[in-house]
Amino acid sequence: MVRRFSSVPIARLIVGLAQGIVLYALYTALESAVWPATDGYFFAPLLLVFLLVPPTVLTAAGNMRVRTLFLWTIATSVILAALGFYDVWRGGETSGSWFLFASNLQQAQLIPSSRLIFEAVLGMFIAHSLLIASDAEHRLVAPYPRYFDAAWKLEVQLLLSLAFIAAFWLLLYLGAALFELVKLDFLMRLYRHRWFSIPATTLAFAGAIHVTDVRSGLTRGIQTVTHVLLSWLLPLLALIIVGFLATLPFTGLDPLWSTRHAAGLLLTVAAALVVLVNATYQDGQADRATPRLLRYAASLAVIALTPVVVLAGYALFLRVGQYGWTASRIVTAASVAAAAGYALGYLWAVVAPGPWLKRIETSNVVLSVVVLCLIIALASPIADPARLSVADQLARLRSGKVSAETFDFAYLRFQGARYGRAALESMKSGAAGESSTLIKDKAEAALRLQSPWQRLGSVPKAQDLIANIAVYPDGRSLPDSFTQQDWGANQTTRWLLPQCLTEKTGGPRFSNRCRTVHGRSSAPYRHWPLALGRWAKPCAPDGSKSCRPLGAMLT
């Protein structure tokens, strides 16, 4: 029997409040640029731990032995902290979750990447479900019904808790709107304070987790209804997929490959099949009769799963053969491997003698562990997609499979993490071969890019600015402080600048060539050029090392 806390509700509220206080402290540090937000190697692991570990404690409290919960909390904290540290180390300036806290590039450098957060959430969900089931049975491998119930209960709890938070804030803002009708805005101003909103959200989440846990009948009822509804979607999806596969001999595969996202779409269909098949099979209890139509639909869906995964793998194979490995294709390859495991395991469950789909239970448990291992490998140095893809792209360049003219140097700059930037630095210092000069120039240009949206070779050098800009009156020239400045470095104001200052356009025939007019400031009466393109920007050349925007002025 599971040993429970003496006061689970109080423990959950304390965890929720503590999480809110720490997250608020981290948010304040990030906004104020004070420690620990000045050190990404400390801030990112801390943020990742306090985002994901408290929810596992909330859901495990009362459902896991205290000793197991303590060891599990320590283990997850150490693993997440290590992954967060590595994420900052590998990512540098190109990492960061823009949707989370960060309002600029400097802040985003301190925050775990979006990819790591997604992988950590998925991995924590899988591992937590497996551990709750095993701990409840006091054995390493629990019966399948226990795994099924733990996973679906956890999923329902999290979804209901998120819905509760949304309703919670909707009601709070509704109440604030009522008070604003009588010219009282104190509630609206209160909600805007992070010292209130962040702890209030975490406390509401903790309360929702507790309610959904103690009201197990409600949670189980929602699970049952969800399974029934999803199971009756399976015949429709199975029919659609069979129809799709039947049309391929007539349409051919070329239209499929021309979409350039066939593998991702096919994998999404495969994931939907897996979810609906499991909703139909449920926990495999003998006392639960499955309608014959759903049995036939599930068997048909399982058979159709194999060609869907094969098509996804072949689509990926073609793209890799054409363009080599990229980080996204390596993640896709891991997904294809996992999907292939499900396809083979489920096909074995259909053709093997014995109870209907009984062997799907073994496949689900084993593949859950396999997927967890894949996630850890992708999020760590073991199989870092950036590291593997940079190595492959460099091998293609050195072997001549891709020329220096067509090689994607910008990919190394923004998608290759520190490995790609290290490769560019190595190229910049000199590369062997007949294209070494071109490689060096393009690597240097890629390192000067400030955002993924800039074109390679578009960052102008001093000579490019001189060629792009006509100086008036005649006889005057651009000052060094003007030509040496990296105008595209500030992404906040870059869009305001004329194209001649941010693009390597070159030549007097360029249609967007700029003009500069030397003027005189009121004090300290220095000459400064005013660059007139679509927008006008001034620069003070005497002793100034940067040119600050004075305003926007249409020519």
C-alpha positions in Angstrom: 0.0 0.0 0.0 1.2 3.5 -0.9 2.5 5.5 2.1 1.0 8.9 2.0 2.0 12.3 3.5 0.3 13.1 6.7 -0.9 16.4 5.2 -0.8 16.2 1.4 -2.9 19.3 0.7 -0.6 21.5 2.9 2.5 19.9 1.3 1.2 20.7 -2.2 0.3 24.3 -1.4 3.8 24.8 0.1 5.4 23.4 -3.0 3.2 25.6 -5.2 4.0 28.7 -3.2 7.7 28.0 -3.1 7.7 27.5 -6.9 6.0 30.8 -7.4 8.3 32.7 -5.1 11.4 31.3 -6.8 10.1 31.9 -10.3 9.2 35.5 -9.3 12.7 36.0 -7.9 14.2 34.6 -11.2 12.0 36.9 -13.3 13.0 39.9 -11.2 16.6 39.0 -11.6 16.2 38.7 -15.3 14.4 42.0 -15.7 16.9 43.8 -13.4 20.0 42.1 -14.9 21.3 41.0 -11.5 22.7 37.7 -10.3 21.8 34.9 -11.0 20.5 36.3 -14.3 24.0 37.5 -15.1 25.3 33.9 -15.4 23.4 31.7 -17.8 25.2 28.6 -16.6 23.5 29.0 -13.3 20.3 30.7 -14.3 19.2 28.3 -17.0 19.5 25.1 -14.9 17.8 26.8 -11.9 14.9 28.0 -14.1 14.5 24.6 -15.7 14.5 22.8 -12.4 11.9 25.1 -10.8 9.7 25.0 -13.8 9.5 21.2 -14.1 10.4 19.6 -10.8 7.6 21.1 -8.6 4.8 19.7 -10.9 6.3 16.2 -10.5 6.3 16.6 -6.8 2.7 17.8 -6.8 1.5 14.9 -8.8 3.6 12.3 -6.9 2.6 13.5 -3.4 0.2 11.0 -2.0 0.8 8.6 -4.9 4.4 7.7 -4.3 6.3 6.6 -1.2 8.1 9.5 0.5 11.6 7.9 0.1 11.0 7.2 -3.6 9.7 10.8 -4.1 12.7 12.3 -2.4 15.2 10.3 -4.5 13.2 11.0 -7.6 13.2 14.7 -6.9 16.9 14.7 -6.4 17.5 12.7 -9.6 15.3 14.8 -11.8 16.8 18.0 -10.4 20.4 16.9 -11.2 19.5 15.6 -14.7 17.6 18.8 -15.6 20.3 21.0 -14.2 22.9 19.2 -16.2 20.8 19.4 -19.4 20.2 23.1 -18.8 23.9 23.7 -18.3 24.8 21.9 -21.5 22.0 23.7 -23.4 23.5 27.1 -22.5 27.0 25.9 -23.2 26.1 24.5 -26.6 23.8 27.2 -27.7 25.4 30.5 -26.8 23.9 33.4 -28.5 21.5 31.4 -30.7 19.7 29.6 -27.9 16.8 31.0 -25.9 13.1 30.5 -25.5 11.6 33.7 -26.7 8.1 32.7 -25.5 9.3 32.4 -21.9 10.2 35.6 -19.9 12.8 36.8 -22.5 12.1 40.2 -24.1 15.4 40.6 -26.0 18.3 38.6 -27.3 20.5 39.2 -24.3 17.8 37.7 -22.0 17.1 34.8 -24.3 20.7 33.7 -24.0 20.2 33.0 -20.3 17.1 30.8 -20.8 16.9 27.1 -21.8 16.0 26.7 -25.5 12.5 25.9 -26.6 13.6 22.5 -27.9 15.1 21.5 -24.5 12.0 22.6 -22.6 9.8 20.5 -25.0 12.0 17.5 -24.7 12.3 17.8 -20.9 8.5 18.0 -20.5 7.9 15.0 -22.7 10.7 13.0 -21.0 9.5 13.9 -17.5 6.0 12.9 -18.4 7.1 9.4 -19.6 9.6 8.8 -16.7 7.1 10.0 -14.1 4.3 7.8 -15.4 6.6 4.8 -15.4 7.9 5.5 -11.9 4.5 6.1 -10.3 3.2 2.8 -11.7 6.3 0.8 -10.5 6.4 2.4 -7.1 2.7 1.6 -6.5 3.4 -2.0 -7.2 6.7 -2.1 -5.3 8.4 -3.7 -8.3 10.5 -2.7 -11.2 8.0 -3.8 -13.9 4.4 -3.1 -13.0 1.3 -4.7 -14.6 0.3 -3.0 -17.8 -3.1 -1.7 -16.4 -1.1 0.2 -13.8 1.1 1.9 -16.4 -2.0 2.8 -18.5 -3.9 4.3 -15.6 -0.9 6.3 -14.3 -0.2 7.8 -17.7 -3.7 8.7 -18.6 -4.5 10.0 -15.1 -1.4 12.2 -15.2 -2.4 13.6 -18.6 -6.0 14.3 -17.5 -4.7 16.0 -14.3 -2.3 18.3 -16.2 -4.9 19.3 -18.8 -7.6 20.0 -16.2 -5.2 22.0 -14.1 -4.2 24.1 -17.1 -7.8 24.6 -17.9 -8.4 25.6 -14.3 -5.6 28.2 -14.5 -7.2 29.7 -17.6 -10.6 29.9 -15.9 -9.0 31.3 -12.8 -7.4 34.2 -14.6 -10.5 34.8 -16.7 -12.6 35.2 -13.6 -10.0 37.5 -12.0 -9.9 39.8 -15.0 -13.7 39.7 -15.2 -13.8 40.9 -11.6 -11.3 43.6 -12.3 -13.4 44.7 -15.3 -16.5 45.0 -13.1 -14.6 47.3 -10.7 -13.3 49.4 -13.6 -16.9 50.1 -14.5 -17.0 52.3 -11.3 -13.6 53.8 -11.9 -11.7 51.5 -9.5 -8.7 49.9 -11.1 -6.8 48.5 -8.1 -7.5 44.9 -9.1 -6.2 45.4 -12.6 -3.1 47.0 -11.3 -2.6 44.2 -8.7 -2.8 41.5 -11.4 -0.1 43.2 -13.4 2.4 42.9 -10.6 4.5 39.8 -11.1 4.9 39.3 -7.4 1.2 38.5 -7.4 0.6 36.9 -10.8 3.4 34.3 -10.7 2.8 32.9 -7.2 -1.0 33.1 -7.7 -0.7 30.9 -10.9 1.5 28.3 -9.2 -0.8 28.1 -6.2 -3.8 27.7 -8.5 -2.0 24.9 -10.3 -1.1 23.2 -7.0 -4.8 23.4 -5.9 -6.0 22.0 -9.2 -3.6 19.1 -9.0 -4.8 18.3 -5.5 -8.5 18.5 -6.4 -8.1 16.3 -9.4 -6.1 13.8 -7.4 -8.5 13.4 -4.4 -11.5 13.4 -6.7 -10.3 10.2 -8.5 -13.8 9.3 -9.6 -14.1 12.5 -11.5 -10.7 12.0 -13.2 -11.4 8.4 -14.0 -14.8 9.4 -15.5 -13.2 11.9 -17.7 -10.6 9.3 -18.8 -13.4 6.9 -19.7 -15.3 9.4 -21.7 -12.1 10.5 -23.5 -11.2 6.9 -24.4 -14.7 6.3 -25.7 -14.8 9.4 -27.9 -11.3 8.9 -29.2 -11.9 5.2 -30.0 -14.8 6.1 -32.2 -12.6 8.4 -34.2 -10.3 5.5 -35.1 -12.6 4.0 -37.8 -12.6 7.4 -39.5 -8.9 7.8 -39.4 -8.2 4.2 -40.5 -10.5 4.7 -43.5 -8.8 8.0 -44.5 -5.4 6.4 -44.3 -6.3 3.3 -46.2 -7.8 5.6 -48.9 -4.7 7.7 -49.0 -2.5 4.6 -49.4 -4.8 3.2 -52.1 -4.4 6.4 -54.2 -0.6 6.4 -54.2 -0.2 3.8 -57.0 -2.2 6.2 -59.3 -0.8 9.5 -58.2 2.8 8.4 -57.6 5.0 9.7 -54.9 6.3 12.8 -56.6 3.5 15.1 -55.4 4.1 13.8 -51.8 7.8 14.6 -51.9 7.3 18.0 -53.5 5.5 19.3 -50.3 8.9 19.2 -48.5 7.1 18.4 -45.2 5.9 14.9 -46.0 7.9 13.2 -43.3 6.6 15.5 -40.6 3.0 15.1 -41.7 3.2 11.3 -42.0 4.8 11.1 -38.5 1.9 13.2 -37.1 -0.5 10.7 -38.7 1.4 7.8 -37.2 1.3 9.4 -33.7 -2.5 9.9 -34.1 -2.9 6.3 -35.0 -0.9 5.2 -31.9 -3.0 7.3 -29.6 -6.3 6.2 -31.1 -5.3 2.5 -31.0 -4.4 2.8 -27.4 -7.6 4.6 -26.6 -9.5 1.7 -28.2 -7.5 -1.1 -26.5 -7.2 0.8 -23.2 -5.7 -1.3 -20.4 -6.5 -4.7 -21.9 -8.7 -5.9 -19.1 -10.7 -9.0 -20.0 -13.9 -7.6 -18.5 -14.0 -4.7 -21.0 -15.7 -5.7 -24.2 -14.6 -3.8 -27.3 -17.2 -3.5 -30.1 -16.4 -5.6 -33.1 -16.3 -2.5 -35.4 -13.6 -0.9 -33.2 -11.6 -4.2 -33.2 -11.6 -4.4 -37.0 -10.7 -0.6 -37.2 -7.9 -1.0 -34.7 -6.4 -4.0 -36.6 -6.7 -2.2 -39.9 -5.1 0.9 -38.4 -2.2 -1.1 -37.0 -1.6 -2.7 -40.4 -1.7 0.7 -42.1 0.7 2.2 -39.6 3.7 0.3 -41.2 3.4 1.8 -44.7 2.9 5.2 -43.2 6.1 5.0 -41.2 8.0 3.5 -44.2 6.9 6.5 -46.4 8.0 8.9 -43.7 11.4 7.2 -43.5 11.8 7.2 -47.2 10.9 10.9 -47.4 13.6 11.7 -44.8 16.1 9.5 -46.7 15.5 11.5 -49.9 16.0 14.9 -48.2 19.2 13.7 -46.4 20.5 12.3 -49.7 19.9 15.7 -51.3 21.0 18.1 -48.6 22.6 16.1 -45.9 21.8 16.0 -42.2 20.4 19.0 -40.3 19.4 19.3 -36.7 15.7 19.0 -37.6 16.3 16.0 -39.8 18.2 14.2 -37.0 15.3 14.8 -34.6 13.0 13.5 -37.4 15.1 10.5 -37.8 14.8 9.7 -34.1 11.0 10.1 -34.4 11.0 7.8 -37.4 13.0 5.2 -35.4 10.5 5.4 -32.5 7.5 5.2 -34.9 9.1 2.2 -36.6 9.3 0.5 -33.2 5.6 1.1 -32.6 4.7 -0.1 -36.1 6.6 -3.3 -35.8 5.5 -4.0 -32.2 1.8 -3.3 -33.1 2.1 -5.4 -36.2 3.4 -8.2 -34.1 0.5 -7.8 -31.7 -2.0 -8.3 -34.7 -0.4 -11.3 -36.3 0.7 -13.2 -33.2 -1.7 -15.8 -31.8 -3.4 -15.1 -28.5 -5.8 -12.5 -27.1 -6.5 -9.5 -29.3 -3.6 -7.0 -29.4 -2.3 -8.4 -26.1 1.3 -7.9 -27.1 0.8 -4.2 -27.5 1.2 -3.9 -23.8 4.9 -5.1 -23.9 5.5 -2.9 -26.9 4.2 0.2 -25.2 6.3 -0.2 -22.1 9.5 -1.1 -23.9 9.1 1.7 -26.4 8.4 4.2 -23.7 11.8 3.5 -22.3 13.3 3.7 -25.8 11.7 7.1 -26.4 13.0 8.3 -23.0 16.5 7.2 -23.9 16.2 9.0 -27.3 15.1 12.2 -25.7 18.1 12.1 -23.2 20.5 11.4 -26.1 19.2 14.3 -28.2 19.3 16.7 -25.3 22.8 15.8 -24.3 26.2 15.5 -26.0 25.5 11.9 -26.8 23.5 12.7 -30.0 23.3 16.5 -30.0 21.6 17.2 -33.4 23.7 20.4 -33.9 27.0 18.5 -33.4 26.0 15.6 -35.7 24.6 17.9 -38.4 27.6 20.2 -38.4 30.0 17.2 -38.7 27.9 15.9 -41.7 27.7 19.2 -43.4 31.4 19.8 -43.1 32.1 16.3 -44.5 29.9 17.0 -47.5 31.8 20.3 -48.1 35.2 18.6 -47.9 34.2 15.6 -50.0 32.9 17.9 -52.8 29.3 16.7 -52.6 28.4 20.4 -52.2 30.4 23.3 -53.5 31.5 26.3 -51.6 29.2 28.5 -53.7 26.1 26.6 -52.7 27.1 25.6 -49.1 24.8 27.0 -46.4 27.2 28.8 -44.2 24.3 30.6 -42.4 23.1 27.2 -41.2 26.3 26.7 -39.3 26.0 30.2 -37.8 22.5 29.9 -36.4 21.5 26.2 -36.4 24.8 24.6 -35.6 25.1 26.0 -32.1 28.7 26.4 -30.8 29.8 23.6 -33.1 28.8 25.5 -36.2 30.4 28.7 -35.0 33.6 26.9 -34.2 33.6 25.4 -37.7 33.1 28.9 -39.2 36.0 30.3 -37.1 38.2 27.5 -38.3 37.2 28.2 -41.9 37.8 31.9 -41.4 41.4 31.2 -40.3 42.0 29.4 -43.5 40.7 26.3 -45.3 42.5 23.9 -47.6 41.6 23.3 -51.2 41.1 25.4 -54.3 38.0 27.1 -52.9 39.8 28.1 -49.6 39.6 31.9 -50.3 35.9 31.7 -51.1 35.2 29.5 -48.0 37.1 32.0 -45.8 35.2 34.9 -47.2 31.8 33.2 -46.8 32.6 32.0 -43.3 33.6 35.5 -42.3 30.4 36.9 -43.7 28.4 34.2 -41.9 29.9 35.1 -38.6 29.0 38.8 -39.2 25.3 37.9 -39.6 23.2 39.1 -36.7 19.9 37.2 -37.4 18.8 34.2 -39.3 16.8 36.4 -41.6 19.8 38.2 -43.0 21.2 37.0 -46.3 24.7 35.6 -46.4 27.1 38.1 -47.9 24.7 40.9 -47.2 26.6 42.4 -44.3 28.5 45.4 -45.8 32.1 46.2 -45.1 33.7 49.6 -45.2 34.4 49.5 -48.9 30.8 48.5 -49.6 29.4 51.5 -47.7 31.7 53.8 -49.6 30.5 52.3 -52.9 26.9 52.4 -51.9 26.8 56.0 -50.6 27.2 59.2 -52.6 28.7 62.0 -50.5 27.6 65.6 -50.8 29.0 68.2 -51.2 31.7 67.0 -53.6 35.1 66.5 -52.1 33.9 65.3 -48.8 34.2 61.6 -47.6 32.6 59.3 -45.1 34.4 59.3 -41.7 35.9 56.1 -40.4 33.4 56.1 -37.5 30.7 55.8 -40.1 32.1 53.1 -42.3 33.5 50.9 -39.5 30.3 50.7 -37.6 28.3 47.4 -37.9 24.9 49.0 -38.6 23.0 45.7 -38.5 24.2 44.8 -35.0 21.2 46.4 -33.3 18.2 44.3 -34.3 15.8 46.6 -32.6 16.5 49.6 -34.8 17.9 47.7 -37.9 14.6 47.8 -39.8 14.7 51.7 -39.6 18.0 51.9 -41.5 18.3 52.4 -45.2 19.3 49.3 -47.2 22.6 50.8 -48.2 23.7 50.6 -44.5 22.7 47.0 -43.8 23.0 45.2 -47.2 26.0 44.4 -49.2 24.5 45.9 -52.4 27.6 47.5 -53.9 28.1 49.4 -57.1 26.7 52.7 -58.4 23.9 51.1 -60.3 22.2 49.8 -57.2 18.7 51.3 -57.2 18.6 52.0 -53.4 21.9 53.8 -53.3 22.0 56.4 -50.5 23.3 60.0 -50.3 24.9 61.7 -47.4 24.8 65.4 -46.8 27.3 66.9 -44.4 25.7 69.3 -41.9 26.6 71.0 -38.7 25.2 70.2 -35.2 24.2 73.0 -32.8 26.7 72.0 -30.2 29.6 71.1 -30.2 29.4 72.3 -33.8 30.8 69.2 -35.4 30.3 68.2 -39.0 28.2 65.0 -39.4 26.9 63.2 -42.4 23.2 62.5 -42.8 22.6 59.3 -44.7 19.5 59.7 -46.9 18.0 56.5 -48.1 14.4 55.7 -47.4 15.2 56.8 -43.9 17.6 59.4 -42.6 20.1 58.6 -39.8 22.9 61.0 -38.5 26.4 60.2 -37.4 28.9 62.4 -35.5 32.3 61.5 -36.9 34.6 63.5 -34.6 35.6 61.2 -31.8 32.3 59.2 -31.9 32.6 55.5 -32.4 28.9 54.9 -33.0 26.1 56.6 -34.9 22.9 56.9 -33.0 19.5 57.2 -34.7 18.2 60.8 -34.5 14.9 60.0 -36.0 13.2 58.7 -39.2 12.8 61.1 -42.0 11.4 60.3 -45.4 13.3 61.5 -48.4 
